[in-house]
Amino acid sequence: MNTPYSEIYELFQNRIIRDTTFFIQNATQGEIQEVAETRMLQLLKQAISEILLISDKKNFEVNFIDRDDVNQTFSFELIDIEKQLIADYMFEVYASEDYITRWKALKQRYFTDDEIKIVLNSPANSLREFTNSIELLKVENRKKVKSYLRRSRDTWKYKSQEFNPEVGE
């Protein structure tokens, strides 16, 4: 059975439920859904790229690229942890780019860094704390993927470690 993207989108939306900036205002429900799904597809693609670029000697048991973007479905059934990993990475990408987008937009209007801090109503440490929070989110997501890679997706037991002296760390 194939897994529809909507199952992952729902998990992502649960993470951003209080963020009113993700959904457009003053539009029909159909327009809101269309824009949100287009945006979530972009985030899903970026999230999968981020997951697949994590360095680890173990290979994925599934191919997250094996999907049908037209019908908005994976060509296989994802387990719950895989759905959650993708949703977590969608949130990471979303949170990271939102920060960068707002910062760049203010800089393009010729604000200095100090003026931006005032405009964003942030004390000096708030932006650093936000950046640290994003970095912590990235670290935690990488840990989740590495933990996932060390287990069998069918049994959720740890995979046996095979020693190969030809493969270096």
C-alpha positions as CSV (number, residue, x, y, z in Angstrom):
1,M,0.0,0.0,0.0
2,N,1.3,3.4,-0.9
3,T,1.6,6.2,1.6
4,P,-0.1,9.5,0.6
5,Y,1.8,12.7,1.2
6,S,-1.3,13.9,3.1
7,E,-0.3,11.7,6.1
8,I,3.0,13.5,6.4
9,Y,1.4,16.9,5.7
10,E,-0.9,16.3,8.7
11,L,2.0,15.6,11.0
12,F,3.8,18.8,9.7
13,Q,0.7,20.9,10.2
14,N,0.4,19.6,13.7
15,R,3.8,21.2,14.4
16,I,2.8,24.6,13.0
17,I,-0.8,24.7,14.0
18,R,-0.3,28.0,15.9
19,D,1.6,29.6,13.0
20,T,-0.9,31.9,11.2
21,T,1.7,33.0,8.7
22,F,1.9,29.6,6.9
23,F,-1.7,29.8,5.7
24,I,-2.9,32.6,3.5
25,Q,-5.6,34.9,4.9
26,N,-8.9,36.0,3.2
27,A,-9.1,33.2,0.8
28,T,-11.5,30.3,0.1
29,Q,-10.8,26.9,1.8
30,G,-9.9,25.5,-1.6
31,E,-7.3,28.3,-2.3
32,I,-5.8,27.9,1.1
33,Q,-5.5,24.1,0.7
34,E,-4.0,24.5,-2.8
35,V,-1.3,27.0,-1.7
36,A,-0.6,25.0,1.5
37,E,-0.1,21.7,-0.4
38,T,2.1,23.3,-3.0
39,R,4.3,24.7,-0.2
40,M,4.3,21.5,1.7
41,L,5.4,19.6,-1.4
42,Q,8.4,21.9,-1.7
43,L,9.2,21.4,2.0
44,L,8.8,17.6,1.7
45,K,11.3,17.5,-1.2
46,Q,13.8,19.6,0.7
47,A,13.3,17.5,3.8
48,I,14.0,14.3,2.0
49,S,17.1,15.8,0.5
50,E,18.3,16.8,4.0
51,I,17.6,13.3,5.3
52,L,19.4,11.6,2.5
53,L,22.5,13.8,2.9
54,I,23.1,12.8,6.5
55,S,26.5,11.1,6.7
56,D,26.2,7.6,8.1
57,K,27.7,4.3,6.9
58,K,24.4,2.5,7.0
59,N,22.1,2.6,4.0
60,F,18.4,3.3,4.1
61,E,16.2,0.3,3.7
62,V,13.8,2.3,1.7
63,N,14.2,4.8,-1.2
64,F,12.5,8.0,-0.2
65,I,12.9,9.2,-3.8
66,D,10.6,6.4,-5.0
67,R,7.5,8.6,-5.1
68,D,4.9,10.1,-7.4
69,D,4.6,13.8,-7.0
70,V,1.7,14.1,-9.4
71,N,-0.4,11.7,-7.3
72,Q,1.2,12.9,-4.1
73,T,2.1,9.5,-2.8
74,F,5.1,7.4,-2.0
75,S,5.5,4.2,-4.1
76,F,5.6,2.1,-0.9
77,E,4.2,2.2,2.6
78,L,6.1,4.3,5.1
79,I,6.2,3.2,8.8
80,D,5.2,5.8,11.4
81,I,8.8,6.7,12.3
82,E,9.6,7.5,8.6
83,K,6.5,9.7,8.3
84,Q,7.5,11.5,11.5
85,L,11.2,11.9,10.4
86,I,10.1,13.6,7.2
87,A,7.6,15.8,9.0
88,D,10.3,16.8,11.5
89,Y,12.7,17.7,8.7
90,M,9.9,19.7,6.9
91,F,9.5,21.7,10.1
92,E,13.3,22.2,10.3
93,V,13.5,23.5,6.7
94,Y,10.4,25.7,7.3
95,A,11.8,27.2,10.5
96,S,15.2,27.7,9.1
97,E,14.1,29.5,5.9
98,D,11.5,31.6,7.7
99,Y,14.3,33.1,9.8
100,I,16.6,33.6,6.9
101,T,13.8,35.1,4.7
102,R,12.8,37.6,7.3
103,W,16.4,38.6,8.1
104,K,17.2,39.1,4.4
105,A,14.0,41.0,3.7
106,L,14.9,43.5,6.4
107,K,18.5,43.8,5.3
108,Q,17.4,44.5,1.7
109,R,15.5,47.5,3.0
110,Y,18.9,48.9,4.2
111,F,18.4,48.3,7.9
112,T,21.5,47.8,10.0
113,D,21.8,44.7,12.2
114,D,21.0,46.9,15.3
115,E,17.9,48.4,13.6
116,I,16.7,44.9,12.6
117,K,16.9,43.8,16.2
118,I,14.7,46.8,17.2
119,V,12.3,46.1,14.3
120,L,12.0,42.5,15.3
121,N,11.4,43.6,18.8
122,S,14.3,41.4,19.9
123,P,16.7,41.9,22.7
124,A,20.4,41.3,21.7
125,N,20.3,37.7,22.7
126,S,17.0,36.7,21.1
127,L,18.4,36.2,17.6
128,R,21.3,34.2,18.9
129,E,18.9,32.1,20.9
130,F,16.7,31.5,17.9
131,T,19.8,30.5,15.8
132,N,20.9,28.2,18.6
133,S,17.4,26.7,18.7
134,I,17.5,26.0,14.9
135,E,20.9,24.4,15.3
136,L,19.6,22.2,18.2
137,L,16.7,21.2,16.0
138,K,19.1,20.2,13.3
139,V,21.2,18.2,15.7
140,E,18.2,16.4,17.1
141,N,16.8,15.5,13.7
142,R,20.2,14.1,12.6
143,K,20.3,12.0,15.8
144,K,16.8,10.7,15.0
145,V,17.8,9.6,11.5
146,K,21.0,8.0,12.7
147,S,19.0,6.1,15.3
148,Y,16.5,5.1,12.6
149,L,19.3,3.9,10.3
150,R,20.7,1.6,13.0
151,R,17.4,-0.4,13.3
152,S,15.5,-2.7,11.1
153,R,12.4,-1.0,9.8
154,D,10.4,-4.3,10.0
155,T,11.3,-5.4,13.5
156,W,12.7,-2.2,15.0
157,K,15.5,-4.2,16.4
158,Y,19.1,-3.0,16.1
159,K,20.9,-4.2,13.0
160,S,23.9,-6.4,13.5
161,Q,27.2,-4.6,13.1
162,E,29.4,-6.2,10.5
163,F,33.1,-5.4,10.8
164,N,34.8,-4.6,7.5
165,P,38.4,-3.4,7.9
166,E,38.4,-2.1,4.3
167,V,35.8,0.5,5.2
168,G,37.2,3.4,7.1
169,E,35.3,5.8,9.2
